[in-house]
């Protein structure tokens, strides 16, 4: 890496070529991350929270958690005072919580466009897109395996989506690129096709290291070591198992000051008890063990208390979404995270439907609302999720992205200034009048009500004359419109060239592998 690459670059810098690109680029509006001005819903009383916290300590001390195929992790825990028996780690009461207290309550993830950096923690909510589906679906092509071209299209849609703050990570799994190389193409897409913050690769520790090194090219080596430029997803292999791949990736990131979401992957009745209280106990224990371990690797490393929770259909065995139990767990986990003074990840546009239909809408809405009221700070899967996470849908992506605007509006709370009280308007109109022409309405109508960029509110006759299009058809048209308007955000050509060269060199250094 050149000396210049180790210094922080202002995004878009790099001489006349970059400045010309900046002048000719289209400025895409991106809303600031949500800062709530509303109270949160607290479903558990103090006694219930204390019971769950005490039971989680019992679980950690008496039952223990597994750190498999990771001698270094076992050695770290042993040195910290844990009782290590084989790969089972018994954590003394209070140790994990003491370690978790070293983590920051809030951190900033920097974007290459500083205006799009996000704050994660406290009263904020950062929305990121769907993560991980091997399939994609659209109105024209139906359901099919995802390709790298699909991936790039999703990154572009995310960049064009006003209410989406984060570019995410594996928005779909590009199955046409070898497993050991696709992370390079995905990172390159996030870095060059968008200027929003993004996530790193976690599928193998060396791929996490590649992510760090590519960020050092994009941001500068010194800047990466002093700032958080990635937030990456570390799933716990529930119940109570931390595998060497996920922990290896976590170790790479926290050593380099990059944030990790430590997230139990819970399907109630399969990987956790069927009861809400029992599941919350296991979630808390797993999170404390994972975050505690991150603090053993690097005290003060930024982390997020994660909870991906769904239930199971006891007849079919299929996961279910938008259920009351899942919302109860989300609300409870949010309270537990706040008591630990940690950022919280949960929620998303989750659904089990195979199509972006009424089932998808009902289930998604339940979880989006719970995320807002439950204190979620980082919401992965905010848009595009379909079929239990197996499918990323282009139409549902823009449908969900539109609804994120509702969360922004609701989170503002209710204004109580003189204009909002509207006494002058009430006096002007009086009994029996109407407000359409009054001064207050004329002065406020443009911003008074949230407006969709997707739904159809036209009269029946107009709607019918225009083809009687349903929401999915309208969403398909919006996808085409956004892609037609897309222009790549400016980036120093030298940085683009260096990133492309890094990817080419890495790919050439290893044979293709598809498993």
C-alpha positions in Angstrom: 0.0 0.0 0.0 1.3 3.5 -0.9 2.0 6.1 1.8 -0.8 8.2 0.3 -3.2 5.3 0.9 -2.5 5.3 4.6 -3.8 8.8 5.1 -7.5 9.8 5.3 -8.9 10.9 2.0 -11.8 13.2 1.6 -14.3 11.2 -0.4 -14.3 12.3 -4.0 -10.9 14.0 -3.7 -8.1 13.3 -6.1 -7.6 16.3 -8.4 -9.5 17.7 -11.3 -11.0 14.4 -12.5 -12.7 13.8 -9.2 -13.9 17.4 -8.9 -15.4 17.2 -12.4 -17.1 13.9 -11.5 -18.5 15.6 -8.3 -19.9 18.5 -10.4 -21.7 16.3 -12.9 -23.0 13.7 -10.4 -26.7 13.6 -9.4 -27.2 14.4 -5.7 -29.4 11.8 -4.1 -31.3 12.7 -1.0 -30.7 10.5 2.0 -32.5 11.1 5.2 -30.5 11.3 8.4 -30.7 8.3 10.7 -33.7 8.3 13.0 -33.5 10.0 16.3 -36.5 9.1 18.4 -38.6 11.8 20.1 -41.1 9.3 21.4 -41.2 7.0 24.5 -40.3 3.3 24.1 -42.6 0.4 25.0 -41.3 -1.5 28.0 -43.1 -4.9 28.3 -41.2 -6.2 31.3 -41.3 -4.8 34.8 -38.2 -4.5 37.0 -38.8 -7.8 38.8 -39.1 -9.7 35.5 -35.9 -8.1 34.2 -34.0 -9.1 37.3 -35.2 -12.7 37.1 -34.0 -13.0 33.5 -30.7 -11.4 34.3 -30.2 -13.7 37.3 -31.1 -16.8 35.2 -28.7 -15.8 32.5 -25.9 -15.7 35.0 -26.9 -19.2 36.2 -26.8 -20.4 32.6 -23.3 -19.0 32.0 -21.8 -20.3 35.3 -23.5 -23.7 35.7 -24.2 -24.8 32.1 -21.6 -22.8 30.3 -21.1 -22.0 26.6 -19.0 -23.7 23.9 -16.1 -22.0 22.1 -15.4 -24.7 19.5 -12.1 -25.2 17.6 -10.7 -22.0 19.1 -7.8 -22.7 21.6 -6.9 -18.9 21.7 -10.5 -18.1 22.9 -10.3 -20.8 25.5 -7.0 -19.4 26.7 -8.3 -15.9 26.9 -11.3 -17.0 29.0 -9.1 -19.1 31.3 -6.8 -16.2 31.9 -9.9 -14.0 32.6 -11.0 -16.3 35.4 -13.5 -18.7 33.7 -13.6 -22.4 34.4 -12.7 -24.0 31.0 -13.5 -27.7 30.7 -12.6 -28.9 27.2 -14.4 -26.5 24.8 -17.0 -25.6 27.5 -16.5 -22.3 29.2 -18.2 -21.7 32.5 -18.2 -18.0 33.2 -18.3 -16.9 36.9 -21.3 -14.8 37.9 -20.7 -11.2 37.0 -17.6 -11.6 34.9 -19.4 -11.4 31.5 -21.4 -8.3 32.5 -18.2 -6.7 33.9 -16.5 -7.2 30.5 -19.5 -5.9 28.6 -19.4 -2.7 30.5 -16.1 -1.9 28.7 -18.0 -1.5 25.4 -19.2 1.9 24.3 -22.8 2.8 24.6 -22.8 4.5 21.2 -20.5 4.8 18.2 -20.3 6.5 14.8 -19.8 4.4 11.7 -18.1 6.6 9.1 -19.2 6.5 5.5 -17.0 7.6 2.6 -19.4 10.5 2.2 -19.2 12.0 5.7 -22.7 13.4 5.4 -24.0 9.8 5.4 -22.1 8.6 8.5 -24.5 7.1 11.1 -24.6 7.1 14.9 -25.6 3.7 16.4 -26.9 3.7 20.0 -28.9 5.8 22.4 -32.1 7.0 20.8 -31.1 6.4 17.2 -32.3 3.9 14.6 -30.2 3.1 11.5 -31.9 1.1 8.7 -30.0 -1.4 6.6 -31.3 -3.7 3.8 -31.9 -7.5 3.6 -28.9 -9.7 4.3 -28.0 -13.2 3.0 -30.7 -14.6 0.6 -29.4 -17.0 -2.0 -32.4 -16.3 -4.2 -33.9 -13.1 -5.8 -37.4 -12.4 -7.1 -38.8 -9.8 -9.4 -42.1 -9.4 -11.3 -40.5 -10.2 -14.7 -38.2 -13.1 -13.9 -39.8 -14.7 -10.9 -37.7 -16.6 -8.3 -34.1 -17.5 -9.3 -30.6 -17.9 -7.9 -29.0 -14.5 -7.2 -26.1 -13.2 -9.4 -23.5 -10.6 -9.0 -25.5 -8.3 -11.3 -28.5 -8.7 -9.0 -26.2 -7.7 -6.1 -25.1 -4.6 -7.8 -28.7 -3.7 -8.6 -29.7 -3.9 -5.0 -26.7 -1.8 -3.9 -27.8 0.9 -6.4 -31.4 0.7 -5.2 -30.2 1.1 -1.6 -28.1 4.1 -2.6 -31.2 5.7 -4.3 -33.5 5.0 -1.3 -34.1 8.1 0.7 -35.1 6.4 4.0 -32.4 3.8 4.0 -29.3 4.9 5.9 -26.9 2.0 5.3 -25.8 -0.1 2.3 -25.8 -3.3 4.3 -23.7 -6.4 3.5 -24.7 -9.5 1.6 -27.9 -8.1 0.2 -28.1 -11.3 -1.8 -25.7 -14.2 -2.3 -24.2 -13.9 -5.8 -24.1 -17.6 -6.6 -22.3 -17.1 -10.0 -19.1 -16.0 -8.2 -16.9 -18.5 -6.4 -17.5 -18.6 -2.6 -14.0 -17.7 -1.8 -14.0 -14.7 -4.1 -17.5 -13.2 -4.0 -16.8 -11.2 -0.9 -14.3 -9.1 -2.9 -16.8 -8.3 -5.6 -19.5 -7.5 -3.0 -17.3 -5.1 -1.0 -16.1 -3.4 -4.2 -19.8 -2.9 -5.2 -20.6 -1.3 -1.8 -17.5 0.9 -1.9 -17.9 2.2 -5.5 -21.7 2.0 -6.3 -22.8 3.7 -3.1 -21.4 6.2 -0.6 -23.4 5.0 2.4 -21.8 2.9 5.2 -21.5 -0.8 4.7 -20.8 -4.2 6.4 -17.7 -6.5 6.1 -17.4 -10.2 5.3 -17.7 -12.7 8.1 -17.7 -16.1 6.2 -14.0 -16.7 7.0 -11.5 -14.8 9.1 -9.2 -14.1 6.1 -12.2 -12.5 4.3 -12.7 -10.3 7.3 -9.0 -9.3 6.9 -9.6 -8.6 3.2 -12.5 -6.3 4.2 -10.2 -4.4 6.6 -7.5 -4.0 3.9 -10.0 -2.8 1.3 -11.2 -0.2 3.8 -7.7 0.9 4.3 -7.5 1.6 0.6 -10.8 3.4 0.6 -10.4 5.5 3.8 -6.7 5.3 4.6 -4.9 2.9 7.0 -4.6 5.3 9.9 -8.2 6.5 9.6 -9.5 2.9 9.8 -7.5 2.2 12.9 -8.9 5.3 14.6 -12.5 5.1 13.4 -15.2 2.6 12.8 -15.9 2.2 9.1 -17.7 -1.2 9.2 -20.4 -2.9 11.3 -20.4 -6.6 10.7 -22.8 -9.5 11.7 -21.5 -12.2 14.0 -24.1 -14.9 14.5 -24.1 -17.1 17.5 -24.6 -20.8 16.6 -27.5 -21.1 19.1 -27.9 -22.7 21.4 -24.9 -21.4 23.3 -22.2 -22.2 20.8 -19.5 -19.9 19.3 -17.8 -21.4 16.3 -14.3 -20.7 15.1 -15.4 -19.1 11.8 -17.6 -16.4 13.4 -15.2 -15.8 16.3 -12.3 -15.6 14.0 -14.0 -12.9 12.0 -14.9 -11.1 15.2 -11.3 -11.2 16.4 -10.1 -9.6 13.1 -12.7 -6.8 13.3 -12.3 -5.9 17.0 -8.5 -5.9 16.7 -8.9 -3.3 14.0 -11.5 -1.2 15.9 -14.4 -2.3 13.7 -17.9 -2.9 15.1 -19.5 -6.3 15.5 -23.2 -7.3 16.0 -23.1 -10.3 18.4 -26.5 -11.8 17.5 -28.0 -15.1 18.7 -29.9 -16.7 15.8 -33.0 -18.0 17.5 -36.0 -20.0 16.2 -38.1 -20.5 19.3 -38.8 -24.1 19.9 -35.8 -25.2 17.9 -32.8 -23.3 19.1 -34.3 -21.8 22.3 -37.2 -22.7 24.6 -40.8 -22.1 23.5 -41.4 -19.6 26.3 -40.6 -15.9 25.9 -38.9 -15.6 29.3 -36.7 -18.7 28.6 -35.7 -17.4 25.2 -34.8 -14.0 26.6 -32.6 -15.7 29.2 -30.7 -17.6 26.6 -30.4 -14.6 24.3 -29.0 -12.5 27.2 -26.5 -15.2 28.2 -25.3 -15.7 24.6 -24.9 -12.0 24.0 -23.0 -11.4 27.2 -20.6 -14.3 26.4 -20.0 -13.0 22.9 -19.6 -9.3 23.7 -17.6 -10.3 26.8 -15.2 -12.2 24.5 -14.9 -9.2 22.1 -13.8 -7.1 25.1 -11.2 -9.7 26.0 -9.7 -9.3 22.6 -9.8 -5.5 22.6 -11.3 -3.6 25.5 -13.5 -0.8 24.3 -14.3 -2.4 20.9 -17.6 -1.2 19.5 -20.3 -3.9 19.6 -24.0 -4.3 19.3 -26.4 -6.4 21.4 -28.1 -8.5 18.7 -31.3 -10.6 18.8 -32.6 -12.2 15.7 -35.7 -14.1 16.9 -38.5 -15.9 15.3 -40.9 -18.7 16.3 -41.6 -22.0 14.6 -44.8 -23.4 13.2 -45.2 -26.6 15.2 -47.1 -28.3 12.4 -44.7 -27.7 9.5 -41.5 -26.8 11.3 -41.3 -23.6 9.2 -40.1 -20.4 10.8 -42.9 -17.8 11.4 -42.6 -14.0 11.4 -44.7 -11.1 12.6 -45.9 -13.1 15.6 -46.8 -11.6 19.0 -44.2 -13.8 20.7 -41.4 -12.5 18.4 -42.4 -8.9 19.2 -42.5 -9.7 22.9 -39.0 -11.0 22.7 -37.8 -7.9 20.7 -39.3 -5.6 23.3 -37.8 -7.5 26.2 -34.4 -7.8 24.6 -34.4 -4.1 24.0 -34.9 -3.5 27.7 -32.1 -5.9 28.6 -29.8 -4.1 26.1 -30.6 -0.7 27.5 -29.9 -1.9 31.1 -26.4 -2.9 29.8 -26.0 0.5 28.1 -25.4 -1.2 24.7 -26.6 -0.5 21.2 -29.4 -2.9 20.1 -30.0 -4.8 16.9 -33.2 -6.6 16.0 -36.3 -6.3 13.8 -36.5 -5.8 10.1 -39.0 -6.2 7.3 -39.4 -9.9 8.2 -42.1 -12.2 6.7 -42.6 -15.8 5.7 -44.7 -15.1 2.6 -43.4 -16.3 -0.8 -44.7 -13.1 -2.6 -44.8 -9.4 -1.7 -48.5 -9.8 -0.9 -50.9 -9.1 2.0 -49.2 -11.7 4.3 -45.8 -10.1 3.6 -47.2 -6.6 4.4 -49.0 -7.6 7.6 -45.9 -9.6 9.0 -43.5 -6.9 8.0 -45.5 -4.1 9.5 -45.7 -5.9 12.9 -41.9 -6.2 13.1 -41.1 -2.7 11.7 -43.4 -1.1 14.3 -41.9 -3.3 17.1 -38.4 -2.3 16.1 -39.3 1.4 16.3 -41.1 1.2 19.7 -38.7 -1.4 21.1 -35.6 0.8 20.9 -33.7 -1.0 18.0 -30.6 1.0 17.0 -29.5 -1.0 14.0 -32.2 -2.7 11.9 -30.8 -5.2 9.4 -33.3 -6.6 6.9 -35.2 -3.3 6.8 -36.2 -3.8 3.2 -36.3 -6.6 0.6 -36.8 -9.7 2.8 -39.1 -12.4 1.5 -39.8 -16.1 2.1 -38.2 -16.3 5.5 -35.0 -14.8 4.3 -34.4 -17.1 1.4 -35.4 -14.5 -1.2 -34.5 -10.9 -1.8 -37.3 -9.2 -3.7 -36.8 -6.1 -5.8 -40.4 -5.1 -5.5 -40.6 -5.6 -1.8 -37.3 -3.7 -1.4 -38.9 -0.5 -2.7 -42.2 -1.2 -0.9 -40.4 -1.6 2.4 -38.1 1.3 1.7 -41.1 3.5 1.2 -42.6 2.4 4.6 -39.4 3.3 6.4 -40.5 6.9 5.8 -43.4 6.2 8.1 -41.0 5.3 10.9 -39.1 8.5 10.4 -42.3 10.6 10.6 -43.7 8.7 13.6 -40.4 8.9 15.5 -40.5 12.7 15.4 -43.3 12.7 18.0 -45.9 15.4 18.2 -44.9 19.0 17.8 -46.4 21.3 20.4 -45.1 24.7 19.3 -47.5 27.6 18.5 -47.8 26.6 14.9 -48.7 23.1 15.8 -51.3 24.1 18.3 -53.2 25.8 15.4 -55.4 28.0 17.5 -55.4 30.7 14.9 -56.6 28.2 12.3 -59.4 27.1 14.6 -60.4 30.7 15.3 -60.3 31.5 11.5 -62.5 28.6 10.4 -65.0 28.5 13.3 -68.0 26.2 13.6 -69.2 24.7 10.4 -66.4 25.9 8.2 -63.6 24.0 6.5 -59.8 24.2 6.7 -58.8 23.7 3.1 -58.4 27.4 2.3 -57.3 28.8 5.7 -53.9 30.4 6.2 -52.6 27.7 8.5 -53.4 25.0 5.9 -51.9 27.0 3.1 -48.7 27.5 5.1 -48.3 23.9 6.2 -49.9 21.6 3.6 -46.6 20.6 2.0 -45.1 19.1 5.1 -48.2 18.4 7.3 -48.6 14.8 6.2 -46.2 12.0 5.3 -46.5 11.2 1.6 -45.7 7.9 0.0 -43.7 7.7 -3.2 -45.3 4.4 -4.2 -49.0 3.9 -3.2 -51.9 4.9 -5.4 -54.5 7.3 -3.9 -56.2 8.2 -7.1 -60.0 7.9 -7.7 -61.2 4.5 -9.0 -61.8 5.8 -12.5 -58.3 7.2 -12.9 -56.8 4.1 -11.4 -58.8 1.9 -13.7 -57.9 3.9 -16.8 -54.2 3.7 -15.9 -54.3 -0.1 -16.0 -55.7 -1.0 -12.5 -52.2 -1.7 -11.3 -51.6 -3.3 -7.9 -48.9 -2.4 -5.5 -46.4 -5.0 -6.8 -46.8 -3.5 -10.3 -46.3 0.0 -9.0 -43.2 -1.3 -7.1 -41.8 -2.8 -10.3 -42.2 0.5 -12.1 -40.5 2.3 -9.2 -37.5 -0.1 -9.4 -37.2 0.7 -13.1 -37.5 4.4 -12.4 -34.8 4.4 -9.7 -32.4 2.4 -11.8 -33.0 4.8 -14.7 -32.1 7.7 -12.5 -29.1 6.1 -10.9 -25.7 7.8 -11.3 -22.7 6.4 -9.6 -21.4 8.6 -6.7 -18.1 10.3 -7.3 -14.9 8.6 -6.0 -11.3 9.4 -6.6 -10.3 7.4 -9.7 -7.0 6.4 -8.1 -8.9 4.8 -5.2 -11.2 3.0 -7.6 -8.2 1.7 -9.5 -6.4 0.6 -6.3 -9.5 -1.2 -5.1 -10.0 -3.0 -8.4 -6.3 -4.0 -8.5 -6.5 -5.4 -5.0 -9.6 -7.5 -5.9 -7.9 -8.7 -9.1 -4.7 -9.7 -7.3 -6.6 -11.5 -4.5 -8.7 -13.4 -7.0 -5.6 -14.5 -9.0 -3.9 -15.7 -5.9 -6.3 -18.6 -5.3 -8.3 -21.2 -7.3 -12.0 -21.0 -7.5 -14.0 -22.7 -4.7 -17.8 -23.1 -4.7 -18.1 -24.6 -1.2 
